[in-house]
Structures are given as structure tokens and as C-alpha cells.
Amino acid sequence: MGGATLLAAAPTASAYGPSYCNSSTCSLSNSPSTGGIYFEMPRLTPVTMICWTDNQWWNGTNRWFKVNTVYGTGYMIATQVSNQTRVGHC
């Protein structure tokens, strides 16, 4: 048999399932800061990630995601979003 070796390309990493709130409650804000928090979503609330921005440091990060939820569109701190998907900068 020939001496050629075939290497399979590794699949790219991707999250399984939708993004969701991973805390007992997740803060939904009208701006990428704690000053705009207007609602607390329950754990496991699905979110659709729209884009990201860096702003106020809170809970160990300054990364905020603009998200769409059943409760409206707003911003969530990145540490409260599981199964993060790749989105562009806001």
C-alpha cells in the first residue's frame, strides 16, 4: 500500500444546544452595565446571542452580550451565559 498518510481535519468546536442563563437568576440590562438592570430571568432561560461588547467589570469580567430573550432584548454579563456562540462585536 502507498506510503501516503491521510489526516482528517478536526471539526471546529461549537456549543451544543441554545445559549441559556446559567445562574439561579440572570440579570437583563438595557445597557452593558449593572446600572441598567431591569429584570432577573430564571435559570435555564434560553437566550439568542446577538453581539458582544466590553464595558463595566462585574462578576469577574467586562464582557457583555446583547441577547434576545422571551423577556425582551438586552445585555447579559458573559459569566451568566452558558453554551456561548460566536457573535461579532456590537
Biopython code that builds the backbone (N, CA, C, O; Angstrom):
import numpy as np
from Bio.PDB.StructureBuilder import StructureBuilder

atoms = [
    (1, "MET", "N", (0.848, -1.162, 0.000)),
    (1, "MET", "CA", (0.000, 0.000, 0.000)),
    (1, "MET", "C", (0.897, 1.230, 0.000)),
    (1, "MET", "O", (2.019, 1.175, 0.505)),
    (2, "GLY", "N", (0.430, 2.310, -0.546)),
    (2, "GLY", "CA", (1.221, 3.531, -0.669)),
    (2, "GLY", "C", (1.633, 4.081, 0.685)),
    (2, "GLY", "O", (1.028, 3.760, 1.708)),
    (3, "GLY", "N", (2.653, 4.900, 0.684)),
    (3, "GLY", "CA", (3.169, 5.471, 1.913)),
    (3, "GLY", "C", (2.471, 6.765, 2.323)),
    (3, "GLY", "O", (2.899, 7.419, 3.274)),
    (4, "ALA", "N", (1.411, 7.140, 1.626)),
    (4, "ALA", "CA", (0.724, 8.395, 1.951)),
    (4, "ALA", "C", (-0.088, 8.236, 3.229)),
    (4, "ALA", "O", (-0.744, 7.216, 3.442)),
    (5, "THR", "N", (-0.033, 9.230, 4.050)),
    (5, "THR", "CA", (-0.817, 9.242, 5.283)),
    (5, "THR", "C", (-1.901, 10.294, 5.152)),
    (5, "THR", "O", (-1.625, 11.441, 4.800)),
    (6, "LEU", "N", (-3.107, 9.911, 5.431)),
    (6, "LEU", "CA", (-4.217, 10.856, 5.373)),
    (6, "LEU", "C", (-4.539, 11.339, 6.772)),
    (6, "LEU", "O", (-4.667, 10.543, 7.702)),
    (7, "LEU", "N", (-4.668, 12.626, 6.911)),
    (7, "LEU", "CA", (-5.040, 13.208, 8.192)),
    (7, "LEU", "C", (-6.431, 13.801, 8.069)),
    (7, "LEU", "O", (-6.710, 14.573, 7.151)),
    (8, "ALA", "N", (-7.284, 13.445, 8.981)),
    (8, "ALA", "CA", (-8.632, 14.008, 8.982)),
    (8, "ALA", "C", (-8.597, 15.363, 9.675)),
    (8, "ALA", "O", (-7.948, 15.532, 10.707)),
    (9, "ALA", "N", (-9.290, 16.303, 9.105)),
    (9, "ALA", "CA", (-9.370, 17.630, 9.729)),
    (9, "ALA", "C", (-10.241, 17.541, 10.973)),
    (9, "ALA", "O", (-11.295, 16.906, 10.963)),
    (10, "ALA", "N", (-9.792, 18.180, 12.032)),
    (10, "ALA", "CA", (-10.573, 18.189, 13.271)),
    (10, "ALA", "C", (-11.767, 19.116, 13.104)),
    (10, "ALA", "O", (-11.634, 20.201, 12.538)),
    (11, "PRO", "N", (-12.923, 18.704, 13.584)),
    (11, "PRO", "CA", (-14.090, 19.582, 13.482)),
    (11, "PRO", "C", (-13.914, 20.802, 14.380)),
    (11, "PRO", "O", (-13.238, 20.740, 15.407)),
    (12, "THR", "N", (-14.526, 21.899, 13.983)),
    (12, "THR", "CA", (-14.456, 23.095, 14.810)),
    (12, "THR", "C", (-15.348, 22.919, 16.026)),
    (12, "THR", "O", (-16.360, 22.219, 15.972)),
    (13, "ALA", "N", (-14.971, 23.550, 17.111)),
    (13, "ALA", "CA", (-15.750, 23.453, 18.340)),
    (13, "ALA", "C", (-17.011, 24.287, 18.208)),
    (13, "ALA", "O", (-16.989, 25.379, 17.640)),
    (14, "SER", "N", (-18.094, 23.773, 18.730)),
    (14, "SER", "CA", (-19.333, 24.538, 18.754)),
    (14, "SER", "C", (-20.149, 24.106, 19.956)),
    (14, "SER", "O", (-20.037, 22.977, 20.433)),
    (15, "ALA", "N", (-20.951, 25.006, 20.425)),
    (15, "ALA", "CA", (-21.797, 24.708, 21.580)),
    (15, "ALA", "C", (-22.946, 23.815, 21.145)),
    (15, "ALA", "O", (-23.439, 23.917, 20.021)),
    (16, "TYR", "N", (-23.359, 22.952, 22.038)),
    (16, "TYR", "CA", (-24.489, 22.085, 21.764)),
    (16, "TYR", "C", (-25.733, 22.719, 22.348)),
    (16, "TYR", "O", (-25.787, 23.019, 23.540)),
    (17, "GLY", "N", (-26.715, 22.918, 21.521)),
    (17, "GLY", "CA", (-27.964, 23.483, 22.007)),
    (17, "GLY", "C", (-27.891, 24.995, 22.123)),
    (17, "GLY", "O", (-26.860, 25.600, 21.828)),
    (18, "PRO", "N", (-28.976, 25.596, 22.548)),
    (18, "PRO", "CA", (-29.024, 27.060, 22.621)),
    (18, "PRO", "C", (-28.254, 27.609, 23.817)),
    (18, "PRO", "O", (-27.990, 26.899, 24.787)),
    (19, "SER", "N", (-27.907, 28.870, 23.729)),
    (19, "SER", "CA", (-27.322, 29.568, 24.877)),
    (19, "SER", "C", (-28.414, 29.752, 25.920)),
    (19, "SER", "O", (-29.598, 29.815, 25.588)),
    (20, "TYR", "N", (-28.005, 29.838, 27.200)),
    (20, "TYR", "CA", (-29.008, 29.957, 28.256)),
    (20, "TYR", "C", (-28.424, 30.589, 29.510)),
    (20, "TYR", "O", (-27.207, 30.660, 29.680)),
    (21, "CYS", "N", (-29.321, 31.052, 30.392)),
    (21, "CYS", "CA", (-28.965, 31.608, 31.695)),
    (21, "CYS", "C", (-28.469, 30.478, 32.584)),
    (21, "CYS", "O", (-29.169, 29.482, 32.765)),
    (22, "ASN", "N", (-27.258, 30.622, 33.145)),
    (22, "ASN", "CA", (-26.685, 29.536, 33.944)),
    (22, "ASN", "C", (-26.677, 29.812, 35.447)),
    (22, "ASN", "O", (-26.156, 29.000, 36.211)),
    (23, "SER", "N", (-27.239, 30.930, 35.887)),
    (23, "SER", "CA", (-27.274, 31.264, 37.315)),
    (23, "SER", "C", (-28.679, 31.045, 37.863)),
    (23, "SER", "O", (-29.619, 30.822, 37.101)),
    (24, "SER", "N", (-28.818, 31.108, 39.175)),
    (24, "SER", "CA", (-30.158, 30.956, 39.751)),
    (24, "SER", "C", (-31.080, 32.040, 39.213)),
    (24, "SER", "O", (-32.265, 31.791, 38.997)),
    (25, "THR", "N", (-30.556, 33.228, 38.997)),
    (25, "THR", "CA", (-31.227, 34.277, 38.225)),
    (25, "THR", "C", (-30.159, 34.987, 37.413)),
    (25, "THR", "O", (-29.012, 35.091, 37.846)),
    (26, "CYS", "N", (-30.528, 35.475, 36.242)),
    (26, "CYS", "CA", (-29.606, 36.209, 35.383)),
    (26, "CYS", "C", (-30.161, 37.601, 35.147)),
    (26, "CYS", "O", (-31.350, 37.775, 34.882)),
    (27, "SER", "N", (-29.291, 38.579, 35.245)),
    (27, "SER", "CA", (-29.700, 39.969, 35.096)),
    (27, "SER", "C", (-29.797, 40.348, 33.627)),
    (27, "SER", "O", (-28.880, 40.090, 32.848)),
    (28, "LEU", "N", (-30.910, 40.961, 33.256)),
    (28, "LEU", "CA", (-31.099, 41.517, 31.921)),
    (28, "LEU", "C", (-31.042, 43.033, 32.069)),
    (28, "LEU", "O", (-31.773, 43.612, 32.874)),
    (29, "SER", "N", (-30.178, 43.671, 31.295)),
    (29, "SER", "CA", (-29.913, 45.098, 31.437)),
    (29, "SER", "C", (-30.201, 45.821, 30.126)),
    (29, "SER", "O", (-30.055, 45.238, 29.052)),
    (30, "ASN", "N", (-30.611, 47.092, 30.207)),
    (30, "ASN", "CA", (-30.842, 47.860, 28.981)),
    (30, "ASN", "C", (-29.556, 48.493, 28.457)),
    (30, "ASN", "O", (-29.569, 49.161, 27.423)),
    (31, "SER", "N", (-28.438, 48.283, 29.170)),
    (31, "SER", "CA", (-27.124, 48.758, 28.744)),
    (31, "SER", "C", (-26.083, 47.761, 29.256)),
    (31, "SER", "O", (-26.384, 46.969, 30.150)),
    (32, "PRO", "N", (-24.865, 47.786, 28.707)),
    (32, "PRO", "CA", (-23.841, 46.846, 29.171)),
    (32, "PRO", "C", (-23.221, 47.285, 30.495)),
    (32, "PRO", "O", (-22.013, 47.504, 30.589)),
    (33, "SER", "N", (-24.069, 47.409, 31.514)),
    (33, "SER", "CA", (-23.609, 47.781, 32.852)),
    (33, "SER", "C", (-24.668, 47.382, 33.875)),
    (33, "SER", "O", (-25.821, 47.132, 33.522)),
    (34, "THR", "N", (-24.271, 47.324, 35.135)),
    (34, "THR", "CA", (-25.221, 46.947, 36.186)),
    (34, "THR", "C", (-26.236, 48.047, 36.445)),
    (34, "THR", "O", (-27.294, 47.774, 37.013)),
    (35, "GLY", "N", (-25.951, 49.275, 36.049)),
    (35, "GLY", "CA", (-26.872, 50.381, 36.261)),
    (35, "GLY", "C", (-28.151, 50.280, 35.450)),
    (35, "GLY", "O", (-29.138, 50.947, 35.760)),
    (36, "GLY", "N", (-28.144, 49.449, 34.411)),
    (36, "GLY", "CA", (-29.322, 49.327, 33.555)),
    (36, "GLY", "C", (-30.155, 48.087, 33.811)),
    (36, "GLY", "O", (-31.102, 47.824, 33.069)),
    (37, "ILE", "N", (-29.828, 47.309, 34.849)),
    (37, "ILE", "CA", (-30.552, 46.056, 35.105)),
    (37, "ILE", "C", (-32.020, 46.351, 35.394)),
    (37, "ILE", "O", (-32.348, 47.157, 36.263)),
    (38, "TYR", "N", (-32.894, 45.680, 34.646)),
    (38, "TYR", "CA", (-34.328, 45.895, 34.837)),
    (38, "TYR", "C", (-35.112, 44.608, 35.052)),
    (38, "TYR", "O", (-36.312, 44.657, 35.320)),
    (39, "PHE", "N", (-34.456, 43.460, 34.940)),
    (39, "PHE", "CA", (-35.194, 42.207, 35.078)),
    (39, "PHE", "C", (-34.240, 41.097, 35.487)),
    (39, "PHE", "O", (-33.074, 41.099, 35.091)),
    (40, "GLU", "N", (-34.733, 40.147, 36.280)),
    (40, "GLU", "CA", (-33.968, 38.954, 36.659)),
    (40, "GLU", "C", (-34.647, 37.735, 36.043)),
    (40, "GLU", "O", (-35.771, 37.388, 36.408)),
    (41, "MET", "N", (-33.957, 37.090, 35.108)),
    (41, "MET", "CA", (-34.500, 35.907, 34.431)),
    (41, "MET", "C", (-34.219, 34.659, 35.250)),
    (41, "MET", "O", (-33.194, 34.586, 35.928)),
    (42, "PRO", "N", (-35.109, 33.674, 35.199)),
    (42, "PRO", "CA", (-34.856, 32.424, 35.915)),
    (42, "PRO", "C", (-33.795, 31.568, 35.218)),
    (42, "PRO", "O", (-33.556, 31.703, 34.018)),
    (43, "ARG", "N", (-33.168, 30.688, 35.998)),
    (43, "ARG", "CA", (-32.174, 29.742, 35.477)),
    (43, "ARG", "C", (-32.741, 28.985, 34.272)),
    (43, "ARG", "O", (-33.929, 28.668, 34.229)),
    (44, "LEU", "N", (-31.894, 28.709, 33.320)),
    (44, "LEU", "CA", (-32.167, 27.945, 32.105)),
    (44, "LEU", "C", (-32.992, 28.699, 31.069)),
    (44, "LEU", "O", (-33.406, 28.103, 30.074)),
    (45, "THR", "N", (-33.244, 30.003, 31.273)),
    (45, "THR", "CA", (-33.933, 30.784, 30.247)),
    (45, "THR", "C", (-33.079, 30.785, 28.981)),
    (45, "THR", "O", (-31.915, 31.182, 29.032)),
    (46, "PRO", "N", (-33.635, 30.346, 27.834)),
    (46, "PRO", "CA", (-32.869, 30.389, 26.582)),
    (46, "PRO", "C", (-32.599, 31.834, 26.159)),
    (46, "PRO", "O", (-33.447, 32.709, 26.337)),
    (47, "VAL", "N", (-31.426, 32.073, 25.604)),
    (47, "VAL", "CA", (-31.078, 33.389, 25.071)),
    (47, "VAL", "C", (-30.458, 33.212, 23.690)),
    (47, "VAL", "O", (-29.745, 32.240, 23.441)),
    (48, "THR", "N", (-30.732, 34.149, 22.803)),
    (48, "THR", "CA", (-30.092, 34.191, 21.497)),
    (48, "THR", "C", (-29.062, 35.304, 21.539)),
    (48, "THR", "O", (-29.407, 36.474, 21.708)),
    (49, "MET", "N", (-27.814, 34.943, 21.386)),
    (49, "MET", "CA", (-26.739, 35.930, 21.437)),
    (49, "MET", "C", (-26.708, 36.717, 20.131)),
    (49, "MET", "O", (-26.761, 36.139, 19.046)),
    (50, "ILE", "N", (-26.621, 38.048, 20.246)),
    (50, "ILE", "CA", (-26.631, 38.934, 19.083)),
    (50, "ILE", "C", (-25.231, 39.468, 18.796)),
    (50, "ILE", "O", (-24.758, 39.401, 17.662)),
    (51, "CYS", "N", (-24.570, 39.997, 19.824)),
    (51, "CYS", "CA", (-23.230, 40.567, 19.668)),
    (51, "CYS", "C", (-22.607, 40.742, 21.048)),
    (51, "CYS", "O", (-23.268, 40.493, 22.056)),
    (52, "TRP", "N", (-21.344, 41.166, 21.110)),
    (52, "TRP", "CA", (-20.656, 41.364, 22.389)),
    (52, "TRP", "C", (-20.031, 42.753, 22.437)),
    (52, "TRP", "O", (-19.770, 43.373, 21.406)),
    (53, "THR", "N", (-19.801, 43.221, 23.652)),
    (53, "THR", "CA", (-19.083, 44.468, 23.877)),
    (53, "THR", "C", (-18.375, 44.381, 25.222)),
    (53, "THR", "O", (-18.792, 43.618, 26.094)),
    (54, "ASP", "N", (-17.326, 45.143, 25.395)),
    (54, "ASP", "CA", (-16.620, 45.213, 26.675)),
    (54, "ASP", "C", (-16.947, 46.545, 27.330)),
    (54, "ASP", "O", (-16.850, 47.598, 26.699)),
    (55, "ASN", "N", (-17.333, 46.492, 28.601)),
    (55, "ASN", "CA", (-17.714, 47.706, 29.316)),
    (55, "ASN", "C", (-17.404, 47.526, 30.796)),
    (55, "ASN", "O", (-16.273, 47.186, 31.143)),
    (56, "GLN", "N", (-18.361, 47.741, 31.663)),
    (56, "GLN", "CA", (-18.168, 47.686, 33.110)),
    (56, "GLN", "C", (-17.732, 46.296, 33.569)),
    (56, "GLN", "O", (-18.285, 45.288, 33.131)),
    (57, "TRP", "N", (-16.731, 46.250, 34.460)),
    (57, "TRP", "CA", (-16.328, 44.992, 35.083)),
    (57, "TRP", "C", (-17.355, 44.601, 36.131)),
    (57, "TRP", "O", (-17.747, 45.415, 36.967)),
    (58, "TRP", "N", (-17.789, 43.343, 36.077)),
    (58, "TRP", "CA", (-18.735, 42.830, 37.060)),
    (58, "TRP", "C", (-18.632, 41.307, 37.051)),
    (58, "TRP", "O", (-18.540, 40.698, 35.986)),
    (59, "ASN", "N", (-18.646, 40.709, 38.196)),
    (59, "ASN", "CA", (-18.643, 39.252, 38.310)),
    (59, "ASN", "C", (-17.450, 38.631, 37.580)),
    (59, "ASN", "O", (-17.573, 37.563, 36.979)),
    (60, "GLY", "N", (-16.293, 39.303, 37.633)),
    (60, "GLY", "CA", (-15.065, 38.740, 37.084)),
    (60, "GLY", "C", (-14.787, 38.990, 35.621)),
    (60, "GLY", "O", (-13.801, 38.468, 35.099)),
    (61, "THR", "N", (-15.608, 39.761, 34.933)),
    (61, "THR", "CA", (-15.382, 40.021, 33.511)),
    (61, "THR", "C", (-15.952, 41.383, 33.128)),
    (61, "THR", "O", (-16.782, 41.945, 33.842)),
    (62, "ASN", "N", (-15.494, 41.904, 31.993)),
    (62, "ASN", "CA", (-16.099, 43.123, 31.455)),
    (62, "ASN", "C", (-16.809, 42.851, 30.132)),
    (62, "ASN", "O", (-17.216, 43.784, 29.439)),
    (63, "ARG", "N", (-16.958, 41.579, 29.783)),
    (63, "ARG", "CA", (-17.622, 41.183, 28.534)),
    (63, "ARG", "C", (-19.129, 41.079, 28.754)),
    (63, "ARG", "O", (-19.589, 40.393, 29.667)),
    (64, "TRP", "N", (-19.877, 41.759, 27.916)),
    (64, "TRP", "CA", (-21.341, 41.737, 27.955)),
    (64, "TRP", "C", (-21.852, 41.273, 26.599)),
    (64, "TRP", "O", (-21.297, 41.637, 25.562)),
    (65, "PHE", "N", (-22.910, 40.467, 26.607)),
    (65, "PHE", "CA", (-23.547, 40.030, 25.370)),
    (65, "PHE", "C", (-24.897, 40.709, 25.223)),
    (65, "PHE", "O", (-25.680, 40.768, 26.171)),
    (66, "LYS", "N", (-25.162, 41.220, 24.032)),
    (66, "LYS", "CA", (-26.516, 41.665, 23.718)),
    (66, "LYS", "C", (-27.268, 40.402, 23.331)),
    (66, "LYS", "O", (-26.813, 39.633, 22.485)),
    (67, "VAL", "N", (-28.419, 40.193, 23.955)),
    (67, "VAL", "CA", (-29.170, 38.954, 23.765)),
    (67, "VAL", "C", (-30.640, 39.254, 23.514)),
    (67, "VAL", "O", (-31.149, 40.317, 23.870)),
    (68, "ASN", "N", (-31.299, 38.298, 22.897)),
    (68, "ASN", "CA", (-32.742, 38.336, 22.740)),
    (68, "ASN", "C", (-33.304, 37.199, 23.583)),
    (68, "ASN", "O", (-32.818, 36.071, 23.513)),
    (69, "THR", "N", (-34.334, 37.497, 24.385)),
    (69, "THR", "CA", (-34.951, 36.502, 25.260)),
    (69, "THR", "C", (-36.466, 36.621, 25.161)),
    (69, "THR", "O", (-36.981, 37.539, 24.524)),
    (70, "VAL", "N", (-37.175, 35.695, 25.788)),
    (70, "VAL", "CA", (-38.638, 35.795, 25.834)),
    (70, "VAL", "C", (-39.068, 37.020, 26.634)),
    (70, "VAL", "O", (-40.223, 37.438, 26.557)),
    (71, "TYR", "N", (-38.144, 37.597, 27.402)),
    (71, "TYR", "CA", (-38.442, 38.772, 28.220)),
    (71, "TYR", "C", (-38.032, 40.070, 27.535)),
    (71, "TYR", "O", (-38.210, 41.148, 28.103)),
    (72, "GLY", "N", (-37.493, 39.987, 26.341)),
    (72, "GLY", "CA", (-37.070, 41.168, 25.603)),
    (72, "GLY", "C", (-35.599, 41.102, 25.234)),
    (72, "GLY", "O", (-34.916, 40.119, 25.522)),
    (73, "THR", "N", (-35.127, 42.145, 24.601)),
    (73, "THR", "CA", (-33.735, 42.255, 24.184)),
    (73, "THR", "C", (-32.983, 43.127, 25.180)),
    (73, "THR", "O", (-33.479, 44.170, 25.605)),
    (74, "GLY", "N", (-31.791, 42.696, 25.547)),
    (74, "GLY", "CA", (-30.985, 43.457, 26.491)),
    (74, "GLY", "C", (-29.575, 42.907, 26.551)),
    (74, "GLY", "O", (-29.147, 42.180, 25.656)),
    (75, "TYR", "N", (-28.856, 43.252, 27.599)),
    (75, "TYR", "CA", (-27.472, 42.825, 27.793)),
    (75, "TYR", "C", (-27.360, 41.910, 29.002)),
    (75, "TYR", "O", (-28.033, 42.109, 30.013)),
    (76, "MET", "N", (-26.499, 40.902, 28.883)),
    (76, "MET", "CA", (-26.181, 39.990, 29.985)),
    (76, "MET", "C", (-24.674, 39.948, 30.157)),
    (76, "MET", "O", (-23.933, 40.025, 29.177)),
    (77, "ILE", "N", (-24.210, 39.825, 31.407)),
    (77, "ILE", "CA", (-22.789, 39.645, 31.663)),
    (77, "ILE", "C", (-22.392, 38.247, 31.169)),
    (77, "ILE", "O", (-23.161, 37.299, 31.329)),
    (78, "ALA", "N", (-21.224, 38.113, 30.583)),
    (78, "ALA", "CA", (-20.814, 36.867, 29.934)),
    (78, "ALA", "C", (-20.788, 35.668, 30.877)),
    (78, "ALA", "O", (-21.057, 34.547, 30.446)),
    (79, "THR", "N", (-20.473, 35.877, 32.148)),
    (79, "THR", "CA", (-20.377, 34.753, 33.081)),
    (79, "THR", "C", (-21.727, 34.111, 33.367)),
    (79, "THR", "O", (-21.772, 33.023, 33.942)),
    (80, "GLN", "N", (-22.820, 34.747, 32.984)),
    (80, "GLN", "CA", (-24.148, 34.179, 33.212)),
    (80, "GLN", "C", (-24.719, 33.502, 31.968)),
    (80, "GLN", "O", (-25.874, 33.077, 31.971)),
    (81, "VAL", "N", (-23.912, 33.397, 30.894)),
    (81, "VAL", "CA", (-24.372, 32.784, 29.646)),
    (81, "VAL", "C", (-23.608, 31.489, 29.402)),
    (81, "VAL", "O", (-22.387, 31.506, 29.250)),
    (82, "SER", "N", (-24.321, 30.370, 29.365)),
    (82, "SER", "CA", (-23.703, 29.084, 29.017)),
    (82, "SER", "C", (-23.991, 28.761, 27.560)),
    (82, "SER", "O", (-24.913, 29.310, 26.955)),
    (83, "ASN", "N", (-23.177, 27.850, 27.002)),
    (83, "ASN", "CA", (-23.265, 27.478, 25.585)),
    (83, "ASN", "C", (-23.146, 28.713, 24.700)),
    (83, "ASN", "O", (-23.952, 28.927, 23.794)),
    (84, "GLN", "N", (-22.128, 29.520, 24.979)),
    (84, "GLN", "CA", (-21.925, 30.744, 24.204)),
    (84, "GLN", "C", (-21.626, 30.408, 22.755)),
    (84, "GLN", "O", (-20.872, 29.480, 22.461)),
    (85, "THR", "N", (-22.226, 31.171, 21.856)),
    (85, "THR", "CA", (-21.993, 31.005, 20.428)),
    (85, "THR", "C", (-21.131, 32.162, 19.936)),
    (85, "THR", "O", (-21.029, 33.196, 20.597)),
    (86, "ARG", "N", (-20.521, 31.983, 18.787)),
    (86, "ARG", "CA", (-19.656, 33.023, 18.224)),
    (86, "ARG", "C", (-20.530, 34.120, 17.617)),
    (86, "ARG", "O", (-21.356, 33.862, 16.741)),
    (87, "VAL", "N", (-20.333, 35.337, 18.095)),
    (87, "VAL", "CA", (-21.042, 36.501, 17.564)),
    (87, "VAL", "C", (-20.032, 37.621, 17.371)),
    (87, "VAL", "O", (-18.943, 37.587, 17.944)),
    (88, "GLY", "N", (-20.386, 38.596, 16.579)),
    (88, "GLY", "CA", (-19.498, 39.717, 16.324)),
    (88, "GLY", "C", (-19.608, 40.794, 17.393)),
    (88, "GLY", "O", (-20.451, 40.731, 18.288)),
    (89, "HIS", "N", (-18.732, 41.781, 17.272)),
    (89, "HIS", "CA", (-18.730, 42.928, 18.182)),
    (89, "HIS", "C", (-19.946, 43.808, 17.870)),
    (89, "HIS", "O", (-20.324, 43.963, 16.709)),
    (90, "CYS", "N", (-20.543, 44.373, 18.900)),
    (90, "CYS", "CA", (-21.715, 45.254, 18.719)),
    (90, "CYS", "C", (-21.305, 46.568, 18.060)),
    (90, "CYS", "O", (-22.149, 47.432, 17.828)),
]
sb = StructureBuilder()
sb.init_structure("model")
sb.init_model(0)
sb.init_chain("A")
sb.init_seg("    ")
for serial, (resi, resn, name, xyz) in enumerate(atoms, 1):
    if name == "N":
        sb.init_residue(resn, " ", resi, " ")
    sb.init_atom(name, np.array(xyz, "f"), 0.0, 1.0, " ", f" {name:<3s}", serial, name[0])
structure = sb.get_structure()
